[in-house]
Amino acid sequence: MSAPSRRPEIRRRRARAEKIAKLRRQYTMARNDSDRSRILGKIKKNSVGMTEQQFLQPLTAKQ
């Protein structure tokens, strides 16, 4: 069985990073807790291993 092609793997990682960055922007602009919890649910689907603290860490470091 051959190794997976590198290009699709890089593309998946890049797309995931862009999606997380987009969801972080949406999270900062969210007005209420229901919007924030919806965004956190999307993060859990997109990046299974990422915890809520890992998602919020760059946001709290900027402040």
Biopython code that builds the backbone (N, CA, C, O; Angstrom):
import numpy as np
from Bio.PDB.StructureBuilder import StructureBuilder

atoms = [
    (1, "MET", "N", (0.851, -1.172, 0.000)),
    (1, "MET", "CA", (0.000, 0.000, 0.000)),
    (1, "MET", "C", (0.896, 1.233, 0.000)),
    (1, "MET", "O", (1.796, 1.358, 0.830)),
    (2, "SER", "N", (0.648, 2.114, -0.910)),
    (2, "SER", "CA", (1.511, 3.286, -1.034)),
    (2, "SER", "C", (1.092, 4.383, -0.054)),
    (2, "SER", "O", (-0.026, 4.396, 0.460)),
    (3, "ALA", "N", (2.013, 5.283, 0.181)),
    (3, "ALA", "CA", (1.746, 6.405, 1.082)),
    (3, "ALA", "C", (0.791, 7.382, 0.407)),
    (3, "ALA", "O", (0.770, 7.477, -0.821)),
    (4, "PRO", "N", (0.004, 8.106, 1.191)),
    (4, "PRO", "CA", (-0.914, 9.078, 0.594)),
    (4, "PRO", "C", (-0.145, 10.212, -0.061)),
    (4, "PRO", "O", (0.963, 10.559, 0.348)),
    (5, "SER", "N", (-0.747, 10.762, -1.062)),
    (5, "SER", "CA", (-0.132, 11.880, -1.760)),
    (5, "SER", "C", (-0.028, 13.088, -0.834)),
    (5, "SER", "O", (-0.936, 13.350, -0.044)),
    (6, "ARG", "N", (1.045, 13.800, -0.930)),
    (6, "ARG", "CA", (1.310, 14.913, -0.017)),
    (6, "ARG", "C", (0.429, 16.129, -0.331)),
    (6, "ARG", "O", (-0.013, 16.821, 0.586)),
    (7, "ARG", "N", (0.177, 16.389, -1.589)),
    (7, "ARG", "CA", (-0.565, 17.584, -1.985)),
    (7, "ARG", "C", (-1.983, 17.649, -1.386)),
    (7, "ARG", "O", (-2.355, 18.688, -0.842)),
    (8, "PRO", "N", (-2.775, 16.586, -1.468)),
    (8, "PRO", "CA", (-4.111, 16.660, -0.840)),
    (8, "PRO", "C", (-4.040, 16.839, 0.670)),
    (8, "PRO", "O", (-4.883, 17.516, 1.259)),
    (9, "GLU", "N", (-3.040, 16.238, 1.292)),
    (9, "GLU", "CA", (-2.891, 16.393, 2.730)),
    (9, "GLU", "C", (-2.605, 17.853, 3.099)),
    (9, "GLU", "O", (-3.178, 18.386, 4.050)),
    (10, "ILE", "N", (-1.726, 18.481, 2.348)),
    (10, "ILE", "CA", (-1.411, 19.898, 2.588)),
    (10, "ILE", "C", (-2.648, 20.755, 2.354)),
    (10, "ILE", "O", (-2.916, 21.684, 3.116)),
    (11, "ARG", "N", (-3.400, 20.446, 1.303)),
    (11, "ARG", "CA", (-4.605, 21.218, 0.989)),
    (11, "ARG", "C", (-5.643, 21.090, 2.110)),
    (11, "ARG", "O", (-6.286, 22.072, 2.480)),
    (12, "ARG", "N", (-5.802, 19.871, 2.649)),
    (12, "ARG", "CA", (-6.750, 19.677, 3.749)),
    (12, "ARG", "C", (-6.338, 20.477, 4.976)),
    (12, "ARG", "O", (-7.176, 21.118, 5.611)),
    (13, "ARG", "N", (-5.060, 20.444, 5.313)),
    (13, "ARG", "CA", (-4.587, 21.198, 6.480)),
    (13, "ARG", "C", (-4.774, 22.692, 6.289)),
    (13, "ARG", "O", (-5.183, 23.397, 7.212)),
    (14, "ARG", "N", (-4.473, 23.177, 5.085)),
    (14, "ARG", "CA", (-4.616, 24.608, 4.807)),
    (14, "ARG", "C", (-6.083, 25.024, 4.875)),
    (14, "ARG", "O", (-6.412, 26.063, 5.447)),
    (15, "ALA", "N", (-6.957, 24.214, 4.295)),
    (15, "ALA", "CA", (-8.389, 24.527, 4.320)),
    (15, "ALA", "C", (-8.915, 24.513, 5.753)),
    (15, "ALA", "O", (-9.729, 25.357, 6.127)),
    (16, "ARG", "N", (-8.447, 23.548, 6.558)),
    (16, "ARG", "CA", (-8.880, 23.476, 7.952)),
    (16, "ARG", "C", (-8.417, 24.713, 8.722)),
    (16, "ARG", "O", (-9.173, 25.268, 9.519)),
    (17, "ALA", "N", (-7.178, 25.143, 8.484)),
    (17, "ALA", "CA", (-6.662, 26.333, 9.171)),
    (17, "ALA", "C", (-7.440, 27.579, 8.777)),
    (17, "ALA", "O", (-7.722, 28.430, 9.621)),
    (18, "GLU", "N", (-7.790, 27.693, 7.495)),
    (18, "GLU", "CA", (-8.584, 28.845, 7.040)),
    (18, "GLU", "C", (-9.971, 28.823, 7.665)),
    (18, "GLU", "O", (-10.488, 29.867, 8.061)),
    (19, "LYS", "N", (-10.574, 27.648, 7.757)),
    (19, "LYS", "CA", (-11.907, 27.517, 8.351)),
    (19, "LYS", "C", (-11.879, 27.893, 9.833)),
    (19, "LYS", "O", (-12.785, 28.567, 10.322)),
    (20, "ILE", "N", (-10.835, 27.456, 10.548)),
    (20, "ILE", "CA", (-10.714, 27.787, 11.970)),
    (20, "ILE", "C", (-10.533, 29.292, 12.144)),
    (20, "ILE", "O", (-11.115, 29.883, 13.053)),
    (21, "ALA", "N", (-9.732, 29.913, 11.284)),
    (21, "ALA", "CA", (-9.532, 31.360, 11.367)),
    (21, "ALA", "C", (-10.853, 32.094, 11.122)),
    (21, "ALA", "O", (-11.159, 33.076, 11.799)),
    (22, "LYS", "N", (-11.629, 31.613, 10.156)),
    (22, "LYS", "CA", (-12.933, 32.219, 9.871)),
    (22, "LYS", "C", (-13.878, 32.079, 11.066)),
    (22, "LYS", "O", (-14.586, 33.022, 11.417)),
    (23, "LEU", "N", (-13.883, 30.900, 11.687)),
    (23, "LEU", "CA", (-14.762, 30.681, 12.834)),
    (23, "LEU", "C", (-14.304, 31.503, 14.045)),
    (23, "LEU", "O", (-15.135, 31.929, 14.847)),
    (24, "ARG", "N", (-13.005, 31.728, 14.184)),
    (24, "ARG", "CA", (-12.525, 32.601, 15.271)),
    (24, "ARG", "C", (-13.021, 34.031, 15.075)),
    (24, "ARG", "O", (-13.433, 34.688, 16.031)),
    (25, "ARG", "N", (-12.979, 34.510, 13.830)),
    (25, "ARG", "CA", (-13.502, 35.866, 13.552)),
    (25, "ARG", "C", (-14.991, 35.935, 13.871)),
    (25, "ARG", "O", (-15.461, 36.906, 14.464)),
    (26, "GLN", "N", (-15.731, 34.898, 13.476)),
    (26, "GLN", "CA", (-17.165, 34.873, 13.756)),
    (26, "GLN", "C", (-17.421, 34.813, 15.258)),
    (26, "GLN", "O", (-18.367, 35.427, 15.754)),
    (27, "TYR", "N", (-16.591, 34.085, 15.975)),
    (27, "TYR", "CA", (-16.760, 33.957, 17.422)),
    (27, "TYR", "C", (-16.569, 35.311, 18.102)),
    (27, "TYR", "O", (-17.313, 35.650, 19.022)),
    (28, "THR", "N", (-15.581, 36.085, 17.660)),
    (28, "THR", "CA", (-15.359, 37.398, 18.268)),
    (28, "THR", "C", (-16.501, 38.355, 17.943)),
    (28, "THR", "O", (-16.787, 39.261, 18.726)),
    (29, "MET", "N", (-17.156, 38.168, 16.803)),
    (29, "MET", "CA", (-18.249, 39.051, 16.405)),
    (29, "MET", "C", (-19.600, 38.578, 16.938)),
    (29, "MET", "O", (-20.588, 39.307, 16.839)),
    (30, "ALA", "N", (-19.659, 37.372, 17.500)),
    (30, "ALA", "CA", (-20.928, 36.807, 17.984)),
    (30, "ALA", "C", (-21.489, 37.666, 19.108)),
    (30, "ALA", "O", (-20.751, 38.135, 19.974)),
    (31, "ARG", "N", (-22.784, 37.864, 19.083)),
    (31, "ARG", "CA", (-23.432, 38.755, 20.037)),
    (31, "ARG", "C", (-23.990, 38.037, 21.263)),
    (31, "ARG", "O", (-24.127, 38.642, 22.327)),
    (32, "ASN", "N", (-24.313, 36.755, 21.121)),
    (32, "ASN", "CA", (-24.910, 36.057, 22.262)),
    (32, "ASN", "C", (-24.324, 34.652, 22.419)),
    (32, "ASN", "O", (-23.585, 34.173, 21.558)),
    (33, "ASP", "N", (-24.662, 34.018, 23.508)),
    (33, "ASP", "CA", (-24.086, 32.710, 23.838)),
    (33, "ASP", "C", (-24.534, 31.609, 22.886)),
    (33, "ASP", "O", (-23.790, 30.658, 22.648)),
    (34, "SER", "N", (-25.739, 31.725, 22.341)),
    (34, "SER", "CA", (-26.200, 30.679, 21.433)),
    (34, "SER", "C", (-25.369, 30.673, 20.149)),
    (34, "SER", "O", (-25.062, 29.608, 19.613)),
    (35, "ASP", "N", (-25.008, 31.856, 19.657)),
    (35, "ASP", "CA", (-24.140, 31.919, 18.477)),
    (35, "ASP", "C", (-22.767, 31.346, 18.793)),
    (35, "ASP", "O", (-22.188, 30.624, 17.980)),
    (36, "ARG", "N", (-22.251, 31.663, 19.962)),
    (36, "ARG", "CA", (-20.930, 31.157, 20.348)),
    (36, "ARG", "C", (-20.938, 29.635, 20.483)),
    (36, "ARG", "O", (-19.995, 28.971, 20.051)),
    (37, "SER", "N", (-21.978, 29.084, 21.070)),
    (37, "SER", "CA", (-22.040, 27.628, 21.225)),
    (37, "SER", "C", (-22.205, 26.945, 19.866)),
    (37, "SER", "O", (-21.684, 25.848, 19.664)),
    (38, "ARG", "N", (-22.911, 27.568, 18.945)),
    (38, "ARG", "CA", (-23.054, 27.020, 17.590)),
    (38, "ARG", "C", (-21.694, 26.975, 16.892)),
    (38, "ARG", "O", (-21.366, 25.995, 16.224)),
    (39, "ILE", "N", (-20.907, 28.039, 17.049)),
    (39, "ILE", "CA", (-19.584, 28.093, 16.439)),
    (39, "ILE", "C", (-18.664, 27.048, 17.065)),
    (39, "ILE", "O", (-17.885, 26.408, 16.359)),
    (40, "LEU", "N", (-18.748, 26.871, 18.376)),
    (40, "LEU", "CA", (-17.930, 25.848, 19.032)),
    (40, "LEU", "C", (-18.313, 24.450, 18.558)),
    (40, "LEU", "O", (-17.456, 23.572, 18.459)),
    (41, "GLY", "N", (-19.589, 24.238, 18.267)),
    (41, "GLY", "CA", (-20.017, 22.956, 17.717)),
    (41, "GLY", "C", (-19.415, 22.706, 16.344)),
    (41, "GLY", "O", (-19.042, 21.578, 16.020)),
    (42, "LYS", "N", (-19.318, 23.760, 15.533)),
    (42, "LYS", "CA", (-18.703, 23.625, 14.216)),
    (42, "LYS", "C", (-17.222, 23.309, 14.345)),
    (42, "LYS", "O", (-16.674, 22.531, 13.563)),
    (43, "ILE", "N", (-16.580, 23.912, 15.329)),
    (43, "ILE", "CA", (-15.156, 23.637, 15.557)),
    (43, "ILE", "C", (-14.955, 22.175, 15.928)),
    (43, "ILE", "O", (-14.015, 21.538, 15.453)),
    (44, "LYS", "N", (-15.822, 21.643, 16.766)),
    (44, "LYS", "CA", (-15.683, 20.247, 17.184)),
    (44, "LYS", "C", (-15.890, 19.293, 16.012)),
    (44, "LYS", "O", (-15.298, 18.214, 15.984)),
    (45, "LYS", "N", (-16.722, 19.676, 15.046)),
    (45, "LYS", "CA", (-16.901, 18.848, 13.860)),
    (45, "LYS", "C", (-15.704, 18.973, 12.920)),
    (45, "LYS", "O", (-15.270, 17.985, 12.327)),
    (46, "ASN", "N", (-15.176, 20.182, 12.787)),
    (46, "ASN", "CA", (-14.090, 20.435, 11.846)),
    (46, "ASN", "C", (-12.751, 19.918, 12.364)),
    (46, "ASN", "O", (-11.997, 19.295, 11.617)),
    (47, "SER", "N", (-12.458, 20.166, 13.615)),
    (47, "SER", "CA", (-11.198, 19.740, 14.227)),
    (47, "SER", "C", (-11.529, 18.936, 15.471)),
    (47, "SER", "O", (-11.720, 19.495, 16.552)),
    (48, "VAL", "N", (-11.594, 17.646, 15.316)),
    (48, "VAL", "CA", (-12.069, 16.766, 16.381)),
    (48, "VAL", "C", (-11.175, 16.852, 17.615)),
    (48, "VAL", "O", (-11.681, 16.826, 18.737)),
    (49, "GLY", "N", (-9.867, 16.952, 17.435)),
    (49, "GLY", "CA", (-8.945, 16.944, 18.562)),
    (49, "GLY", "C", (-8.797, 18.272, 19.264)),
    (49, "GLY", "O", (-8.166, 18.338, 20.318)),
    (50, "MET", "N", (-9.367, 19.350, 18.707)),
    (50, "MET", "CA", (-9.202, 20.670, 19.291)),
    (50, "MET", "C", (-10.208, 20.889, 20.424)),
    (50, "MET", "O", (-11.405, 20.648, 20.265)),
    (51, "THR", "N", (-9.705, 21.342, 21.553)),
    (51, "THR", "CA", (-10.580, 21.640, 22.680)),
    (51, "THR", "C", (-11.030, 23.092, 22.607)),
    (51, "THR", "O", (-10.519, 23.877, 21.808)),
    (52, "GLU", "N", (-11.984, 23.431, 23.445)),
    (52, "GLU", "CA", (-12.483, 24.806, 23.485)),
    (52, "GLU", "C", (-11.379, 25.773, 23.927)),
    (52, "GLU", "O", (-11.287, 26.887, 23.411)),
    (53, "GLN", "N", (-10.552, 25.353, 24.869)),
    (53, "GLN", "CA", (-9.461, 26.210, 25.341)),
    (53, "GLN", "C", (-8.434, 26.441, 24.239)),
    (53, "GLN", "O", (-7.911, 27.548, 24.108)),
    (54, "GLN", "N", (-8.139, 25.417, 23.449)),
    (54, "GLN", "CA", (-7.194, 25.576, 22.349)),
    (54, "GLN", "C", (-7.747, 26.528, 21.295)),
    (54, "GLN", "O", (-6.996, 27.292, 20.689)),
    (55, "PHE", "N", (-9.046, 26.483, 21.079)),
    (55, "PHE", "CA", (-9.674, 27.381, 20.109)),
    (55, "PHE", "C", (-9.634, 28.825, 20.594)),
    (55, "PHE", "O", (-9.396, 29.743, 19.809)),
    (56, "LEU", "N", (-9.868, 29.023, 21.887)),
    (56, "LEU", "CA", (-9.953, 30.371, 22.426)),
    (56, "LEU", "C", (-8.593, 30.964, 22.805)),
    (56, "LEU", "O", (-8.495, 32.173, 23.018)),
    (57, "GLN", "N", (-7.566, 30.158, 22.893)),
    (57, "GLN", "CA", (-6.257, 30.626, 23.345)),
    (57, "GLN", "C", (-5.696, 31.783, 22.496)),
    (57, "GLN", "O", (-5.244, 32.767, 23.083)),
    (58, "PRO", "N", (-5.697, 31.727, 21.167)),
    (58, "PRO", "CA", (-5.198, 32.873, 20.391)),
    (58, "PRO", "C", (-6.034, 34.133, 20.574)),
    (58, "PRO", "O", (-5.518, 35.244, 20.459)),
    (59, "LEU", "N", (-7.307, 33.964, 20.855)),
    (59, "LEU", "CA", (-8.177, 35.123, 21.054)),
    (59, "LEU", "C", (-7.852, 35.830, 22.367)),
    (59, "LEU", "O", (-7.871, 37.059, 22.436)),
    (60, "THR", "N", (-7.556, 35.056, 23.403)),
    (60, "THR", "CA", (-7.246, 35.665, 24.701)),
    (60, "THR", "C", (-5.827, 36.198, 24.727)),
    (60, "THR", "O", (-5.541, 37.117, 25.495)),
    (61, "ALA", "N", (-4.929, 35.657, 23.920)),
    (61, "ALA", "CA", (-3.543, 36.141, 23.884)),
    (61, "ALA", "C", (-3.455, 37.517, 23.243)),
    (61, "ALA", "O", (-2.569, 38.298, 23.587)),
    (62, "LYS", "N", (-4.363, 37.830, 22.311)),
    (62, "LYS", "CA", (-4.344, 39.141, 21.643)),
    (62, "LYS", "C", (-4.806, 40.258, 22.549)),
    (62, "LYS", "O", (-4.405, 41.406, 22.360)),
    (63, "GLN", "N", (-5.639, 39.952, 23.529)),
    (63, "GLN", "CA", (-6.213, 40.993, 24.377)),
    (63, "GLN", "C", (-5.319, 41.382, 25.458)),
    (63, "GLN", "O", (-5.662, 42.251, 26.260)),
]
sb = StructureBuilder()
sb.init_structure("model")
sb.init_model(0)
sb.init_chain("A")
sb.init_seg("    ")
for serial, (resi, resn, name, xyz) in enumerate(atoms, 1):
    if name == "N":
        sb.init_residue(resn, " ", resi, " ")
    sb.init_atom(name, np.array(xyz, "f"), 0.0, 1.0, " ", f" {name:<3s}", serial, name[0])
structure = sb.get_structure()
